[in-house]
Amino acid sequence: MIRPLAAAALLALALPTAAQAQGLDLTVEGVRNDRGAILVLVFDRADAYDQLDYLSAVDYAEIPARAGTVSHRFAGLTAGPYAVFLFHDENGDQDLNYTATAFLEGFGASGAPNPADEPSFAEAAVPPGPVTVKLHY
């Protein structure tokens, strides 16, 4: 027979925490037009994030672009921390296009409120839950 207190403790261990249950909820602000898609890479390791090694991303999404704000839920990302890198692939070539002097498509990362920011994994790391990333063009 399981005592009530022991049963409550077992139940608490079996239930996910609020952060585990919610996953990672991404909001992308500043999308300039409806062309292409927002390509999102989510990393759970500093080495993969620092090199933007897309093959080592823990998750990936292509969100249809819409001027203004778009969102995506990564329901399976419940452990964290995670660092997010994304860009607006306006021409659909799966590449962040740039010239010698300027980026041609918008990009952003968690922990980067300004276009000149290049956050480390530690600075970009976010727990499961809501995260907002601003696109910089």
Buried (B, 14 or more C-beta within 10 A) or exposed (E): EEEEEEEEEEEEEEEEEEBEEBBBBBEBEBBBEEBBBBBBBBBBBBEBBBEEEEEBBBBEBBBEBEEEEBEBEBEEBBEBBBBBBBBBBBEEEEEBEEEEEEBEBBBBBBBBEEEEEEBEBEEBBBBBEEBBBBBBB
